[in-house]
Amino acid sequence: MYIKHAFFVLLMALMVLFCSACATKKQGVLGLPPVDASNHYRQTHAFNTGDRARVLSAAVTTLQELGYNITVAESQLGLVTASKTINNTNAFDTALATLGAILREETTARKQTQEITISIVALPSQTGENTRIRTAFQRTTRDTQGTITKKETLTDPELYRSFYQRVSKSHFLQAHYL
């Protein structure tokens, strides 16, 4: 009887080990990437004012000066989104696509447009003396047929630094009625 019990326990242990070896570790239900603290820091900027509406207004002014179309502006929620489409096709790409179409008797898809989408969320600090904004730049590249070829969040520190410098300048000018 003892041998049967030991054999049964050993068999169950082997089955558990076998099943656990076959299991794969998933990234998560939503497939979210791990949190990157440096990216969060780069995307966030604090302004020395509790006037969230003025900071958002400076951000909207900056986006419009850069040629973006404002798609959502909810000052009560502290949310702004904007987008801009850039035509990426140059003479070389056009000539190459034409040559490919002639040789293969088909249309060759080339990267043609990029859509840059910017999302801004403004939050007051816990004391209410400062306003923090977090900005995310995303780029979607489409070929000539409209198919998405690449979608990514832009992480270049210079991009965020330059944007926040412009927003700060706009905020200063608005605060001093210039």
C-alpha positions as CSV (number, residue, x, y, z in Angstrom):
1,M,0.0,0.0,0.0
2,Y,2.8,2.4,0.9
3,I,4.5,1.7,-2.5
4,K,1.3,2.6,-4.4
5,H,0.9,5.8,-2.5
6,A,4.5,6.8,-3.1
7,F,4.2,5.9,-6.8
8,F,1.0,8.0,-7.0
9,V,2.7,11.1,-5.3
10,L,5.7,10.7,-7.6
11,L,3.4,10.5,-10.7
12,M,1.5,13.6,-9.6
13,A,4.7,15.5,-9.0
14,L,6.0,14.6,-12.4
15,M,2.8,15.7,-14.0
16,V,3.0,19.1,-12.2
17,L,6.6,19.6,-13.4
18,F,5.7,18.6,-16.9
19,C,2.7,21.0,-17.1
20,S,4.7,23.9,-15.6
21,A,7.5,23.4,-18.0
22,C,5.1,23.7,-20.9
23,A,3.5,26.9,-19.6
24,T,4.6,30.2,-21.2
25,K,4.8,33.4,-19.3
26,K,2.5,36.1,-20.8
27,Q,3.4,39.8,-20.8
28,G,-0.1,40.5,-19.4
29,V,-3.6,40.6,-20.5
30,L,-3.2,43.8,-22.5
31,G,0.4,43.1,-23.6
32,L,1.6,46.3,-22.0
33,P,5.4,46.9,-22.0
34,P,7.2,47.4,-18.7
35,V,7.2,50.9,-17.1
36,D,10.2,52.9,-18.1
37,A,10.9,55.6,-15.5
38,S,13.3,57.6,-17.7
39,N,10.6,57.8,-20.4
40,H,8.0,58.9,-17.8
41,Y,10.5,61.6,-16.6
42,R,11.2,62.8,-20.1
43,Q,7.5,63.1,-21.0
44,T,6.6,65.1,-17.9
45,H,7.2,68.8,-17.2
46,A,6.2,71.0,-14.3
47,F,5.1,74.7,-14.5
48,N,5.2,77.1,-11.6
49,T,1.5,77.9,-11.7
50,G,-1.7,76.3,-10.4
51,D,-3.6,77.7,-13.4
52,R,-4.0,74.5,-15.4
53,A,-6.1,76.2,-18.1
54,R,-3.3,78.7,-18.9
55,V,-0.8,75.9,-19.2
56,L,-3.1,74.0,-21.5
57,S,-3.7,77.2,-23.5
58,A,0.1,77.6,-23.9
59,A,0.3,74.0,-25.1
60,V,-2.5,74.4,-27.6
61,T,-0.9,77.6,-28.9
62,T,2.4,75.9,-29.3
63,L,0.8,72.9,-31.2
64,Q,-1.0,75.3,-33.6
65,E,2.2,77.2,-34.2
66,L,3.9,73.9,-35.1
67,G,1.1,73.1,-37.6
68,Y,-0.9,70.5,-35.6
69,N,-4.7,70.3,-35.8
70,I,-6.3,70.2,-32.4
71,T,-8.6,67.1,-32.3
72,V,-9.6,67.2,-28.5
73,A,-9.4,70.1,-26.1
74,E,-11.0,69.4,-22.7
75,S,-9.7,72.0,-20.2
76,Q,-12.0,70.7,-17.4
77,L,-10.3,67.2,-17.8
78,G,-6.9,68.6,-18.6
79,L,-6.7,66.8,-21.9
80,V,-5.5,67.9,-25.3
81,T,-4.8,65.8,-28.4
82,A,-3.5,67.0,-31.7
83,S,-2.3,65.5,-35.0
84,K,-0.3,66.4,-38.1
85,T,0.1,64.5,-41.3
86,I,3.5,64.7,-43.1
87,N,4.0,63.6,-46.7
88,N,7.2,61.6,-46.7
89,T,7.5,60.9,-50.4
90,N,10.5,62.4,-52.1
91,A,11.5,62.3,-55.8
92,F,13.7,59.2,-55.4
93,D,11.0,57.1,-53.7
94,T,8.5,58.2,-56.4
95,A,10.9,57.2,-59.2
96,L,11.7,53.9,-57.5
97,A,8.0,53.1,-57.1
98,T,7.3,53.9,-60.7
99,L,10.3,51.8,-61.9
100,G,9.1,48.9,-59.7
101,A,5.6,49.2,-61.1
102,I,6.8,49.1,-64.7
103,L,9.2,46.2,-64.2
104,R,6.7,44.1,-62.1
105,E,3.5,45.3,-63.7
106,E,2.2,46.2,-60.3
107,T,2.0,49.1,-57.9
108,T,4.8,49.1,-55.4
109,A,3.9,50.4,-52.0
110,R,6.4,52.9,-50.5
111,K,6.3,54.8,-47.3
112,Q,4.4,58.0,-48.0
113,T,2.8,59.6,-45.0
114,Q,3.4,59.9,-41.3
115,E,0.8,60.9,-38.8
116,I,2.2,62.4,-35.6
117,T,-0.3,62.4,-32.7
118,I,0.3,64.2,-29.5
119,S,-1.5,63.6,-26.3
120,I,-1.2,66.0,-23.4
121,V,-2.6,65.5,-19.9
122,A,-2.3,68.3,-17.3
123,L,-2.6,67.6,-13.6
124,P,-2.3,70.0,-10.6
125,S,0.3,69.1,-8.0
126,Q,-0.9,68.0,-4.6
127,T,-0.4,71.4,-3.2
128,G,-2.1,73.1,-6.1
129,E,0.9,75.5,-6.7
130,N,2.2,73.7,-9.8
131,T,0.8,72.1,-12.9
132,R,2.4,69.1,-14.4
133,I,1.9,68.1,-18.0
134,R,2.7,64.8,-19.5
135,T,3.1,64.6,-23.3
136,A,3.3,61.6,-25.5
137,F,4.3,61.8,-29.2
138,Q,3.2,58.8,-31.4
139,R,4.0,58.3,-35.1
140,T,2.0,56.2,-37.5
141,T,3.6,55.5,-40.9
142,R,1.4,54.5,-43.9
143,D,2.4,53.4,-47.4
144,T,0.8,54.8,-50.6
145,Q,-2.1,52.3,-50.2
146,G,-2.9,53.5,-46.7
147,T,-1.6,50.4,-44.9
148,I,0.1,51.0,-41.6
149,T,3.7,50.0,-41.9
150,K,4.9,51.2,-38.5
151,K,3.4,52.6,-35.3
152,E,5.6,53.8,-32.4
153,T,5.9,56.1,-29.5
154,L,8.7,58.6,-30.0
155,T,11.2,58.7,-27.2
156,D,13.9,61.2,-28.4
157,P,14.7,63.4,-25.4
158,E,15.5,66.4,-27.6
159,L,12.0,66.3,-29.1
160,Y,10.4,66.6,-25.6
161,R,12.9,69.2,-24.4
162,S,12.3,71.3,-27.5
163,F,8.6,71.0,-27.1
164,Y,8.6,72.0,-23.4
165,Q,10.8,75.0,-24.2
166,R,8.3,76.2,-26.7
167,V,5.4,75.7,-24.3
168,S,7.3,77.5,-21.5
169,K,7.9,80.4,-23.8
170,S,4.3,80.5,-24.8
171,H,3.2,80.3,-21.2
172,F,5.5,83.2,-20.3
173,L,4.2,85.3,-23.1
174,Q,0.6,84.6,-22.1
175,A,1.3,85.3,-18.4
176,H,2.8,88.7,-19.3
177,Y,0.2,89.5,-22.0
178,L,2.8,89.8,-24.7
